[in-house]
Amino acid sequence: MLASAKAYLVCGLAASLAGIASAQSTYYTIQSGDLVVYPGSPSVDVELWAHFDNTTHFAFAGLDASVAAGDGEVFYLDGGQFPFSCEFGCPQGSGTAQMSFLAGQLHFPPSVTAVHDSPVHVLTMRYNTSDFTPRTVQVSTQTKLFDVYLSINTPNAVSLLNELEELTFDVTVLDQPPCYADCDNSGALNIFDYICFGNAYSAGSQYADCDGSGTLNIFDYICFGNAYAAGCP
């Protein structure tokens, strides 16, 4: 059971790192903690960053993009560097994180408001679930508009949509914490984990079925004791 949890965790970390590398000049990456959720830690926040070649294009101009999870659990938190960017509404808890802002923002001196930085933080989303059936959930972007300004001297923007690489990453859902013996998710093993396990056992929780036998008995206490003795990675 512990080995399985570790394997899931490694997969989540690999998925997070996979979003960082790209051969394209126009693409997304993410910044987040471990892309793993489980009872006691049911959500993970993910920042979406947009990359473009700002040596040939002056500034980021416009975006209309959404992020959705295969099980409908992703929702919008904020617009990154564009907190007032939801011209068409950004519903909370809708299953799809969406943000949009259109080209035409001022970027002539002295009112320089366009974003020259690349990458640019365009969206923060949250994956949250109450269903801890073990699974891997695919999360992906879908973009309708990705515009940049060619220079500081014009309000006209050009589209990079045809060269944009959409992003897909995975969130791993576990039915127990990655470290089984850390029952109270405190990050440390102590007497409170034994108390937590005892409470789970008394409540008939699936978590307390440490040996996976389908029934709760003295062997689950022995199993938990062994897991506690083995420690956490």
Secondary structure, DSSP 8 states (H G I E B T S, - for coil): -HHHHHHHHHHHHHHHHHTT--S-SSEEEEEES-SEEBTTB-EEEEEEEEE--TTTS-EEEEEEEEEEETTS-EEEEE-TT-TT-BTT---TTSBEEEEEE-S----STT---SB--SSEEEEEEEEE-S----EEEEEEEEEEEEEEES-TT---EEE-GGG-B--EEEEEE-SS-SSTT-TT-SSS-SHHHHHHHHHHHHTT-GGG-TT-SSS-SHHHHHHHHHHHHH---
